[in-house]
Amino acid sequence: MKVVDPALATVPEVHGLLTGAVGPRPIALASTIDADGRPNLSPFSFFNVFGANPPLAIFSPARRGRDNTTKHTFHNVKDVPEVVINVVTYAMVQQVSVASGEFPGKTDEFAKSGLTPVAAERVRPFRVKESPVQFECKVKQVIETGTGGAAGNLVICEIVLVHVDEHLLDAHGKIDQRRIDLVGRMGGSFYCRAHGDALFELTQPNQHYGVGVDALPAPVRNSRILTGSNLGQLASLQAVPDETAVNEYKLTELADLFIGLQGHPQDLEQALHLRAKDLLEQGRREEAWKTLLAFNER
């Protein structure tokens, strides 16, 4: 692998590696005002949430790499420590891109982008009407991480009020990920859309953890057919099927394979691994386990 020492590489090289590898990054469309009350609107993809009690969000209007200048948002949150963070969806991303232009200081990016300002309730900056989720925030702290070009400026915000489009909510009052249609920032000029086939569900183990890859027989762990992802699917099952269940499955579902490949153990093992891989692609983890364990019970 290529090895890069940030202390020896150029800033553009390091920046490119970071933004190309760490993604997709959520986008904070930050609405601020200056000391004279003029609005500013700008997107930042160095952004995330970092707690729920209290609810915290952090974004970074970093110094520009090419000339080490600072952004209007950075100055605004220091003069007026309030911000509205608006989430960015596919329907509005083109207008958000317009707002990212480096306009002169007194320019109204709401007017330039065509996005609609709406009065907030607890802070002075405007909300963005087109955004389906808007976080009104008080700025708790601004941490300047350096004075050179591309240095980060961490704006630590406490969320004091949340506005959510009710059309996004499911029957349990949670945001339906199939409806919100979020956009993420990738490297260079690339973005991605969290929609349709791009979405998938993955059960989080937490306290209900799986048996682990180390519980798999060595021939399965070292399989040339099963991928690391397949092994992870098997490892996430909370209990290994017992010998009785394996034998019953072998006699009812795998009999043809065992009879047809009798006397050819290598071919049988390969066929079982292929069968298990197909089952895993269908989400049938327990059956895949039984298929693989059946080889040891032949």
PLY file of the C-alpha trace (Angstrom):
ply
format ascii 1.0
element vertex 298
property float x
property float y
property float z
element edge 297
property int vertex1
property int vertex2
end_header
0.00 0.00 0.00
1.03 3.57 -0.57
2.09 5.27 2.66
1.63 9.03 3.08
3.13 11.09 5.90
0.97 14.23 6.29
4.01 16.11 7.59
5.80 15.52 4.27
2.90 15.60 1.80
1.37 18.73 0.30
-1.83 20.13 1.77
-3.83 19.40 -1.44
-2.59 15.79 -1.38
-3.64 15.30 2.24
-6.97 17.04 1.66
-7.68 14.86 -1.35
-6.92 11.67 0.56
-9.13 12.69 3.48
-12.14 13.76 1.44
-11.76 10.85 -0.98
-11.61 8.22 1.73
-13.89 9.61 4.44
-17.36 9.67 2.98
-20.12 10.02 2.25
-20.09 13.02 4.56
-23.34 14.66 5.69
-23.75 18.28 4.66
-24.58 21.12 7.03
-26.22 23.99 5.21
-25.32 26.61 7.79
-27.39 29.77 8.07
-25.77 32.60 10.04
-25.95 36.37 10.32
-23.22 38.97 10.69
-23.00 41.69 13.32
-25.21 43.97 11.17
-27.90 41.29 10.79
-27.09 40.36 7.17
-27.81 36.68 6.39
-25.24 34.20 5.12
-25.83 30.68 3.84
-23.09 28.15 3.12
-22.72 24.33 3.02
-20.04 22.40 4.93
-19.30 18.69 4.66
-16.90 18.59 7.58
-19.93 18.03 9.78
-21.67 15.55 12.06
-23.59 15.17 15.33
-21.64 14.21 18.45
-24.12 13.58 21.22
-27.79 13.60 22.14
-27.73 14.74 25.78
-27.10 17.56 25.24
-27.65 17.36 21.46
-24.45 18.58 19.83
-23.45 19.22 16.25
-20.03 20.27 15.01
-19.10 21.67 11.61
-15.92 23.23 10.32
-15.71 26.32 8.11
-12.04 25.57 7.52
-9.47 28.06 6.31
-9.11 28.06 2.54
-6.17 25.96 1.46
-5.09 28.06 -1.48
-4.76 31.46 0.23
-5.38 30.86 3.97
-8.37 33.18 4.08
-11.28 32.57 6.44
-14.95 32.22 5.55
-17.83 34.54 6.34
-19.54 31.82 8.36
-16.50 31.57 10.64
-16.61 35.30 11.40
-20.39 35.33 11.78
-20.56 32.62 14.44
-17.92 34.47 16.45
-19.82 37.78 16.20
-23.32 36.25 16.59
-22.93 32.79 18.18
-26.05 31.26 16.67
-26.65 29.10 13.59
-29.35 27.07 11.90
-28.06 23.81 10.44
-30.32 22.66 7.62
-30.00 19.13 6.23
-29.49 18.80 2.49
-31.70 16.60 0.31
-31.51 15.66 -3.35
-34.34 18.03 -4.26
-32.35 21.07 -3.10
-28.73 20.07 -3.72
-28.35 22.11 -6.93
-29.39 25.27 -5.09
-27.09 24.38 -2.20
-24.23 24.17 -4.69
-25.01 27.71 -5.83
-24.90 28.90 -2.21
-21.37 27.45 -1.87
-19.97 30.11 -4.23
-17.42 32.47 -2.70
-19.51 35.61 -3.05
-18.46 39.02 -1.66
-19.18 39.61 2.02
-22.50 41.44 1.74
-24.07 39.00 -0.74
-27.33 37.32 0.25
-26.90 33.64 -0.62
-30.61 33.06 -0.06
-31.30 35.36 -3.00
-28.50 33.89 -5.12
-29.55 30.26 -4.56
-33.31 30.84 -4.62
-33.68 29.11 -1.25
-36.35 30.55 1.03
-35.52 32.15 4.41
-37.94 31.41 7.23
-37.74 33.00 10.68
-36.35 30.78 13.43
-37.93 30.67 16.88
-34.98 30.71 19.29
-32.08 32.05 17.24
-31.62 35.00 14.90
-30.38 33.29 11.69
-33.01 32.08 9.23
-34.12 28.53 8.61
-34.20 27.18 5.04
-37.78 26.35 4.07
-36.76 23.75 1.49
-34.84 21.68 4.05
-37.05 19.04 5.72
-35.04 19.04 8.96
-33.67 22.22 10.53
-31.65 22.49 13.73
-31.68 25.80 15.59
-28.39 26.00 17.46
-26.50 28.06 19.98
-22.76 28.14 19.35
-20.99 26.93 22.50
-17.40 27.15 21.35
-15.22 27.77 18.29
-11.93 25.88 18.28
-9.28 27.03 15.82
-7.06 24.03 15.13
-4.34 25.92 13.31
-3.37 29.10 11.51
-2.22 27.62 8.20
-4.21 27.10 5.04
-6.84 24.30 5.29
-6.77 24.30 9.11
-10.09 23.43 10.67
-12.28 25.72 12.76
-14.58 23.55 14.85
-17.91 25.21 15.54
-19.47 23.33 18.47
-23.22 23.88 18.55
-25.94 22.89 20.99
-29.21 22.13 19.23
-31.99 23.99 21.05
-34.90 23.35 18.68
-35.58 20.89 15.85
-38.03 21.36 12.97
-39.03 18.17 11.10
-41.32 17.81 8.10
-44.08 15.48 9.33
-44.22 13.76 5.94
-40.85 12.18 6.79
-42.09 10.47 9.93
-43.14 6.85 10.16
-45.83 5.40 12.43
-43.38 5.45 15.36
-42.48 9.12 14.93
-39.03 8.34 13.53
-37.58 9.73 10.32
-38.13 7.22 7.52
-34.80 6.88 5.73
-36.62 5.96 2.52
-38.41 9.30 2.47
-35.79 11.85 3.51
-33.60 11.40 0.38
-30.40 12.81 1.89
-27.29 13.74 -0.08
-23.71 13.05 1.02
-20.43 14.62 -0.09
-17.71 12.47 -1.57
-14.26 13.39 -2.90
-13.69 16.00 -5.60
-16.95 16.98 -7.29
-18.71 13.72 -6.40
-21.83 13.36 -4.26
-24.05 10.42 -3.44
-27.77 10.04 -2.90
-29.08 7.97 0.03
-32.11 6.67 -1.80
-33.57 3.50 -3.35
-31.14 0.62 -3.80
-28.37 2.61 -2.11
-30.10 1.98 1.23
-29.72 -1.28 3.12
-30.42 -2.37 6.68
-27.87 -3.94 8.99
-28.84 -5.17 12.43
-26.75 -3.55 15.16
-25.60 -6.18 17.68
-25.05 -4.04 20.80
-25.69 -6.39 23.74
-27.18 -9.05 21.46
-23.87 -9.89 19.83
-23.15 -12.74 17.47
-21.00 -15.83 17.86
-18.09 -14.29 15.96
-15.98 -15.41 13.01
-13.80 -17.46 15.36
-16.77 -19.81 15.93
-16.69 -20.86 12.27
-14.86 -24.07 11.31
-11.40 -23.37 9.89
-12.35 -24.59 6.35
-15.19 -22.06 6.35
-13.00 -19.20 7.63
-10.46 -20.00 4.91
-13.02 -20.55 2.14
-12.12 -19.33 -1.33
-15.81 -18.93 -2.12
-17.17 -17.11 0.91
-16.19 -13.46 1.24
-15.36 -11.54 4.40
-18.84 -10.06 4.23
-20.33 -13.58 4.08
-18.32 -14.58 7.14
-19.61 -11.48 8.91
-23.18 -12.52 8.14
-22.56 -15.94 9.65
-20.73 -14.46 12.63
-23.66 -12.19 13.49
-25.96 -15.12 14.31
-26.41 -15.33 18.08
-26.30 -19.14 18.33
-24.81 -21.92 16.23
-27.37 -24.51 15.01
-27.09 -27.70 17.04
-26.13 -31.09 15.66
-29.73 -32.34 15.52
-30.89 -29.34 13.49
-27.94 -29.73 11.12
-28.62 -33.42 10.52
-32.32 -32.82 9.90
-31.50 -30.08 7.41
-28.94 -32.32 5.71
-31.47 -35.15 5.26
-34.26 -32.90 4.00
-32.55 -30.14 2.03
-29.07 -31.38 1.12
-29.62 -35.09 0.44
-29.34 -34.75 -3.34
-25.98 -32.99 -3.04
-24.53 -35.59 -0.68
-25.76 -38.49 -2.82
-24.65 -36.96 -6.11
-21.16 -36.10 -4.88
-20.55 -39.15 -2.72
-16.86 -40.06 -2.84
-15.84 -36.55 -4.00
-15.31 -34.62 -0.79
-13.62 -31.60 -2.36
-16.40 -31.14 -4.91
-18.99 -31.60 -2.16
-17.37 -28.99 0.07
-17.23 -26.51 -2.81
-20.88 -27.15 -3.67
-21.91 -26.61 -0.06
-19.97 -23.36 0.12
-21.65 -22.16 -3.07
-25.06 -23.15 -1.70
-24.31 -21.31 1.57
-23.21 -18.18 -0.31
-26.47 -18.16 -2.25
-28.45 -18.55 0.99
-26.56 -15.66 2.58
-27.36 -13.44 -0.38
-31.02 -14.17 0.40
-30.50 -13.33 4.09
-31.02 -16.94 5.19
-28.14 -17.10 7.67
-29.25 -20.04 9.79
-29.75 -22.24 6.73
-26.30 -21.21 5.48
-24.82 -22.25 8.83
-26.54 -25.66 8.61
-25.33 -26.12 5.05
-21.71 -25.47 6.02
-21.84 -27.55 9.20
-23.38 -30.46 7.30
-20.03 -31.11 5.63
-18.53 -31.93 9.04
-21.42 -34.33 9.74
-21.12 -36.34 6.52
0 1
1 2
2 3
3 4
4 5
5 6
6 7
7 8
8 9
9 10
10 11
11 12
12 13
13 14
14 15
15 16
16 17
17 18
18 19
19 20
20 21
21 22
22 23
23 24
24 25
25 26
26 27
27 28
28 29
29 30
30 31
31 32
32 33
33 34
34 35
35 36
36 37
37 38
38 39
39 40
40 41
41 42
42 43
43 44
44 45
45 46
46 47
47 48
48 49
49 50
50 51
51 52
52 53
53 54
54 55
55 56
56 57
57 58
58 59
59 60
60 61
61 62
62 63
63 64
64 65
65 66
66 67
67 68
68 69
69 70
70 71
71 72
72 73
73 74
74 75
75 76
76 77
77 78
78 79
79 80
80 81
81 82
82 83
83 84
84 85
85 86
86 87
87 88
88 89
89 90
90 91
91 92
92 93
93 94
94 95
95 96
96 97
97 98
98 99
99 100
100 101
101 102
102 103
103 104
104 105
105 106
106 107
107 108
108 109
109 110
110 111
111 112
112 113
113 114
114 115
115 116
116 117
117 118
118 119
119 120
120 121
121 122
122 123
123 124
124 125
125 126
126 127
127 128
128 129
129 130
130 131
131 132
132 133
133 134
134 135
135 136
136 137
137 138
138 139
139 140
140 141
141 142
142 143
143 144
144 145
145 146
146 147
147 148
148 149
149 150
150 151
151 152
152 153
153 154
154 155
155 156
156 157
157 158
158 159
159 160
160 161
161 162
162 163
163 164
164 165
165 166
166 167
167 168
168 169
169 170
170 171
171 172
172 173
173 174
174 175
175 176
176 177
177 178
178 179
179 180
180 181
181 182
182 183
183 184
184 185
185 186
186 187
187 188
188 189
189 190
190 191
191 192
192 193
193 194
194 195
195 196
196 197
197 198
198 199
199 200
200 201
201 202
202 203
203 204
204 205
205 206
206 207
207 208
208 209
209 210
210 211
211 212
212 213
213 214
214 215
215 216
216 217
217 218
218 219
219 220
220 221
221 222
222 223
223 224
224 225
225 226
226 227
227 228
228 229
229 230
230 231
231 232
232 233
233 234
234 235
235 236
236 237
237 238
238 239
239 240
240 241
241 242
242 243
243 244
244 245
245 246
246 247
247 248
248 249
249 250
250 251
251 252
252 253
253 254
254 255
255 256
256 257
257 258
258 259
259 260
260 261
261 262
262 263
263 264
264 265
265 266
266 267
267 268
268 269
269 270
270 271
271 272
272 273
273 274
274 275
275 276
276 277
277 278
278 279
279 280
280 281
281 282
282 283
283 284
284 285
285 286
286 287
287 288
288 289
289 290
290 291
291 292
292 293
293 294
294 295
295 296
296 297
